[in-house]
Amino acid sequence: MVRTSAELELRMLAQVTAENRIAELRAARVFPPVGTRTVPCPQGRVVFECAEETKPTPNPFFRRIEVRVYPPADLDQMLAELIGILARE
């Protein structure tokens, strides 16, 4: 039960991390180029890895961004995924 609780807490932190990452990009008014990158995403005492995949949309003024959150140094175990849309200013 303790292990399940710890896993649930880790997944919850990962979901918040994905939401924060998309919010950061929106607040910075970033219009990222199409492609993939991995960045560290600290959340509380845990430093996750965020894999961001940016894709074009039919409307050239928007980008689709997929944020996947992984535990540090383990890109095989995805903990959370969130998809957002970023607009060009």
C-alpha positions, 0 to 999 in steps of 0.5 A: 500500500505504501508503494502504491501511495508513493507511485500515485504521488509521483504520477500526480506530481508528473501531471502537475509538471506537464500542466506547468510546462505548457503554462510556462510556454504560454506565459512566455508567449513562445511559438516553438519550432516543429520538433522534439526536445527533452528538458529537465522539469523540476517539481517540488523535490523531484526533477522530472524529464519532459519530452516536448514534441511540437507539431504543426496544425492545419492553421499556421498560427497554432502549434500542437505541443505534446508534453510527456513526463518521465522520472529522472534518467528513465525515459521508458516509464512515462508518468504523465502526458498532456497535449496543448495548443500554442498560438502565435502572437 
